Amino acid sequence: MLGVLGRGVFLLAVVEYLRLRHGPKKTLRICRAIGQRQRSMSPSRSASMRKVIRALDRLSPGGPNCYRRVLLETCLDASAAAEKVVFGFRQEGGCTGGELKDGDFKGHAWFAGRPDAGASAFEVTISL
């Protein structure tokens, strides 16, 4: 897993740059291109890789972020690079004077082929 850790640390900077400066379509296209050059991992190696990703994510500026984790996994594993990513959104609270306040929308990102306990809580989902 040291190889995954080293690649993960390097790719974290790439993922953060893309995540903060580009939309999901372009970001996923680039991350998938990186991931397609990697090997597909066995289920046990994938589980270990996700532990490394969660640790890197927790230490990242701004704290844990589901979209960052999805992007890192997409870059590190050819199997993940081939999966659809789902974005779910729901409105929290409500509108004040017809305008949305900061924090009124909540979102989540996950791989389409994997069960996600909170997926049904979203009013809108988009798959890319």
GISULNOR-V527017 format. One record per residue. NEAR is the number of other ideal C-beta (glycine too) atoms within 12 Angstrom. D_LAST is the distance of its C-alpha to the last C-alpha in Angstrom with 1 decimal. Layout:
near=NEAR d_last=D_LAST
near=NEAR d_last=D_LAST
This chain:
near=21 d_last=28.7
near=11 d_last=30.3
near=18 d_last=28.2
near=30 d_last=25.0
near=21 d_last=26.6
near=14 d_last=27.6
near=28 d_last=24.3
near=36 d_last=22.6
near=24 d_last=25.1
near=19 d_last=24.6
near=37 d_last=20.8
near=33 d_last=20.9
near=20 d_last=22.3
near=27 d_last=19.7
near=36 d_last=16.8
near=26 d_last=18.8
near=18 d_last=19.5
near=30 d_last=15.9
near=33 d_last=14.8
near=18 d_last=17.7
near=13 d_last=17.9
near=18 d_last=14.6
near=16 d_last=11.5
near=27 d_last=8.2
near=16 d_last=7.0
near=17 d_last=10.4
near=31 d_last=10.8
near=36 d_last=8.1
near=21 d_last=9.5
near=26 d_last=12.9
near=42 d_last=12.5
near=31 d_last=11.3
near=19 d_last=14.3
near=28 d_last=16.5
near=34 d_last=15.5
near=22 d_last=16.1
near=18 d_last=19.6
near=29 d_last=20.3
near=19 d_last=21.7
near=19 d_last=20.1
near=25 d_last=21.8
near=12 d_last=23.9
near=13 d_last=23.1
near=11 d_last=26.0
near=23 d_last=24.9
near=26 d_last=21.4
near=18 d_last=23.1
near=23 d_last=25.3
near=37 d_last=22.5
near=27 d_last=20.8
near=20 d_last=24.3
near=31 d_last=24.6
near=38 d_last=21.2
near=23 d_last=22.3
near=21 d_last=25.6
near=34 d_last=24.3
near=30 d_last=22.0
near=17 d_last=25.0
near=18 d_last=27.1
near=26 d_last=24.7
near=15 d_last=25.6
near=13 d_last=24.5
near=12 d_last=24.4
near=18 d_last=21.7
near=26 d_last=18.1
near=27 d_last=15.3
near=33 d_last=12.6
near=35 d_last=15.2
near=37 d_last=15.8
near=42 d_last=12.2
near=46 d_last=12.3
near=44 d_last=15.8
near=47 d_last=15.2
near=42 d_last=12.5
near=40 d_last=15.4
near=43 d_last=18.1
near=38 d_last=17.2
near=24 d_last=16.2
near=24 d_last=15.3
near=36 d_last=12.8
near=30 d_last=11.4
near=21 d_last=10.8
near=27 d_last=9.0
near=22 d_last=5.6
near=35 d_last=5.4
near=30 d_last=6.5
near=31 d_last=8.2
near=28 d_last=11.5
near=20 d_last=14.2
near=19 d_last=17.9
near=18 d_last=20.9
near=17 d_last=23.7
near=13 d_last=27.3
near=13 d_last=27.7
near=12 d_last=28.7
near=11 d_last=32.0
near=7 d_last=33.7
near=7 d_last=30.6
near=9 d_last=28.6
near=14 d_last=26.1
near=14 d_last=27.3
near=10 d_last=25.6
near=12 d_last=24.0
near=16 d_last=23.5
near=20 d_last=19.8
near=20 d_last=18.4
near=27 d_last=14.9
near=29 d_last=13.5
near=37 d_last=10.6
near=31 d_last=10.7
near=32 d_last=9.7
near=21 d_last=9.3
near=15 d_last=12.3
near=22 d_last=14.6
near=11 d_last=16.6
near=21 d_last=16.4
near=11 d_last=19.6
near=17 d_last=18.6
near=25 d_last=15.5
near=13 d_last=17.8
near=17 d_last=19.1
near=23 d_last=16.3
near=16 d_last=16.9
near=17 d_last=13.5
near=23 d_last=10.1
near=21 d_last=6.6
near=19 d_last=3.8
near=25 d_last=0.0
